């Protein structure tokens, strides 16, 4: 048994990534940050703001290749409408008032995601590419760049999500597998452990018959729950309310055999509490977790970040060979089922600020400060 991110949520996250615009840190910060993005012709800032030049009366995208104006002549506006209300006209070179190439591609990929979701069986790559108005090669690269996964992987995640949903209502596992669009049950069973975190029958029964030991300890960060199977630790969660931690575990596996840990298990909990109070200390815990191939790559990269240091989401994306999957990396961090054991708290925004942490930004800040000593 393993605790994994729900397949339906993963599929929805992929679709969200497909339609969200890339946004640079300059989008919601100061004019100085926007000037830095404009000076660097940062494409990721497009759509976040426009740059207007007083001497020409023209406004542009931040990435416009035109020669940079002097700082004193530059003004920034959140939208094209604001720039035009101030008397500026759109640049004919970068056309800031029209959809960008990236936006057009993102919309095409979003349409492809909907085609995959609505199809009884996964559409062929050629059919998806034709619907997007691209060559198969270009479509495959574009889809992966925007969503962080290949069309085949997206279809697989969505199909597995349909099985996970159908398993609870179908009369048999086989019925749920074929209803989800699998042509052969053997193909689903080959990947069921990774997709569901347990056998399809066990998942269908809400974890019935699966033994999970757990205990709650107290540390300087509040309450901490540690749960484990016979294979290893499957969940580490933190909260101020210990009852909320137990409910979260029960909600995930309502029919699992949840039992309090014995004296030996308390030793394991003490190790985890020590990781919270002294997060720089290295503790090798046996883990029983699974996730998508992408999540696993991210989690492995997180474990390589040295204690006392931090890495940005962009740096992690580059480390796993997916430089354009920054948003996907952030979501993989959020799906981490074992706080502290996989140090997602060491990942920060590009400007060094702390973004959302599943267990609270205050805890994230405290862990980082303690590791730095």
RANORHU-V341508 format. One record per pair of residues at least 6 apart in sequence whose C-alpha atoms are under 7 Angstrom apart, sorted by the first residue. I is the first residue (numbers start at 1). GAP is how many residues later the second one is. Records with the same first field share a line. If there is no record, write none. Layout:
# RANORHU-V341508
I=GAP  GAP
This chain:
# RANORHU-V341508
1=196  197  228
2=195  196  232  286  287  288
3=194  231  232  286  287  334
4=192  193  285  286  287
5=286  330
7=150  151  153  154
8=150  153
11=143  146  147
14=133
15=95  98
17=129  130  310
18=88  91  92  128  129
19=87  88  91
21=82
22=22
23=21  22  25
24=20  21
26=7  8  11  19
27=18  21  22
37=8  25
38=24  25
39=29
41=21  22  23
42=20  21
43=19  20
45=17
46=15  16  17
48=30
49=27  28  29  30
50=9  10  11  12  26  27  28  29  30
51=8  9  10  11  23  24  25  26
52=6  7  8  22  23  24  31  36
53=6  16  20  21  22
54=19  20
55=18
57=31  32
58=30  31  32  33
59=24  29  30  31  32
60=30  31  34  36
61=33  35
64=30
77=6
80=17
90=6  7
106=40
108=24
109=34
112=16  20
116=6  7  39
117=41
120=61
121=60
122=33
125=11
126=10
129=6  7  10
140=10  11
143=7  8
144=6
145=179  180
148=177  180
159=21  22
160=35
162=18
163=13  14  17
166=10
167=6  9  37
168=36
170=6
173=27  28
174=11
177=8
182=6
192=7  8
193=6
194=96  97  98
196=7
197=93
202=6
205=50
206=47  48  49  50
207=46  47  48  49
208=47  48  49
209=47  48
210=46  47
211=18  45  46  47
212=15  16  17  44  45  46  47
213=14  15  16  45  46  47  48
214=11  12  13  14  45  46  47
215=10  11  12  45  46
216=7  8  9  10
217=6  7  8  52  56
218=6
219=54  57  58
220=57
221=142
222=16  17  18
223=15  16  17  18  19
224=12  13  14  15
225=11  12  13  20
226=9  10  11  43
227=6  7  8  9
228=6  7
231=57
232=54  55  56
233=53  54  55
234=53  54  55  104
235=102  103
236=101  102  103
237=8  101  102
238=121
239=6  120
275=6  65
276=64
278=92
279=88  91  92
280=27  28  91
295=37
297=23
298=22  31  34
299=43
301=15  18  19
302=40  41  42
303=39  40
307=64
308=60  63  64
309=37
310=36  37  38
311=35  36  37
312=35  36  37  38
313=13  16  17  34  35  36
314=9  12
317=6  8  9  12
333=11
334=24
345=19
346=22
348=6  7
349=6
354=7
357=7
